[in-house]
Amino acid sequence: MAAFLDSLTLADAIGSFGAMIVVAAYFATQMRMMNSDDLAFPILNLAGSVLIVYSLLQNFNLASMLIECFWIVISIIGIVQFIRLRRAN
């Protein structure tokens, strides 16, 4: 375990923090602590995904990069929809 921890890089730490943000946002919606319609949900997902992408640029994995890019696009769509709905009201 010590050898594994010694091998972790800053990119690994940043990506892991991003993963924790994404999972925390999902957990908060499941526990009804956050609504998926709230602006915080897509912002947290966007932030987490951007951090994960940073780590993937250091340690590339195509499948993970694809899902994170989709996650970023979906999060941006959610932010734009929130802003549009707010302006309409």
C-alpha positions as CSV (number, residue, x, y, z in Angstrom):
1,M,0.0,0.0,0.0
2,A,2.8,2.4,0.8
3,A,4.4,1.8,-2.6
4,F,1.0,2.6,-4.2
5,L,0.6,5.8,-2.3
6,D,4.2,6.9,-3.1
7,S,3.5,6.4,-6.8
8,L,0.5,8.8,-6.8
9,T,1.0,12.1,-8.7
10,L,-0.5,15.5,-8.3
11,A,-2.6,14.7,-11.4
12,D,-3.9,11.6,-9.6
13,A,-4.9,13.7,-6.6
14,I,-6.6,16.3,-8.7
15,G,-8.6,13.6,-10.6
16,S,-9.5,11.8,-7.4
17,F,-10.8,15.0,-5.9
18,G,-12.8,15.6,-9.1
19,A,-14.3,12.1,-8.8
20,M,-15.2,12.8,-5.2
21,I,-17.0,16.0,-6.3
22,V,-19.1,14.1,-8.9
23,V,-20.0,11.3,-6.6
24,A,-20.8,13.7,-3.8
25,A,-23.2,15.6,-6.1
26,Y,-24.9,12.4,-7.1
27,F,-25.1,11.2,-3.5
28,A,-26.6,14.5,-2.5
29,T,-29.4,14.2,-5.1
30,Q,-30.1,10.6,-4.0
31,M,-30.3,11.7,-0.4
32,R,-32.6,14.6,-1.4
33,M,-30.1,17.1,-0.1
34,M,-29.9,18.6,-3.5
35,N,-32.3,18.7,-6.4
36,S,-30.9,17.9,-9.9
37,D,-32.8,21.0,-11.1
38,D,-30.6,23.2,-8.9
39,L,-27.8,25.1,-10.5
40,A,-25.3,23.6,-8.0
41,F,-25.8,20.1,-9.5
42,P,-24.5,20.8,-13.1
43,I,-21.8,23.1,-11.7
44,L,-20.5,20.5,-9.4
45,N,-20.6,17.9,-12.2
46,L,-18.8,20.3,-14.5
47,A,-16.1,21.1,-11.9
48,G,-15.5,17.4,-11.0
49,S,-15.4,16.4,-14.7
50,V,-12.9,19.1,-15.6
51,L,-10.6,17.9,-12.7
52,I,-10.9,14.4,-13.9
53,V,-10.1,15.4,-17.5
54,Y,-6.9,17.2,-16.2
55,S,-5.8,13.9,-14.6
56,L,-6.7,12.0,-17.8
57,L,-4.5,14.4,-19.8
58,Q,-1.6,13.2,-17.7
59,N,-2.6,9.5,-17.7
60,F,-4.8,9.1,-20.8
61,N,-7.6,6.6,-21.0
62,L,-9.9,6.9,-24.0
63,A,-13.0,5.4,-22.5
64,S,-12.7,7.6,-19.4
65,M,-12.0,10.7,-21.5
66,L,-15.1,10.1,-23.6
67,I,-17.4,9.8,-20.7
68,E,-15.9,12.9,-19.0
69,C,-16.3,14.9,-22.2
70,F,-20.0,13.8,-22.5
71,W,-20.4,14.7,-18.8
72,I,-18.9,18.2,-19.4
73,V,-21.2,18.8,-22.4
74,I,-24.3,17.6,-20.4
75,S,-23.4,19.8,-17.5
76,I,-23.0,22.8,-19.7
77,I,-26.4,22.1,-21.2
78,G,-27.9,21.9,-17.7
79,I,-26.3,25.2,-16.8
80,V,-27.6,26.9,-19.9
81,Q,-31.1,25.5,-19.4
82,F,-31.1,26.7,-15.8
83,I,-30.2,30.2,-17.0
84,R,-32.8,30.2,-19.8
85,L,-35.5,29.1,-17.4
86,R,-34.5,31.7,-14.9
87,R,-34.6,34.5,-17.5
88,A,-38.0,33.3,-18.8
89,N,-39.5,33.5,-15.3
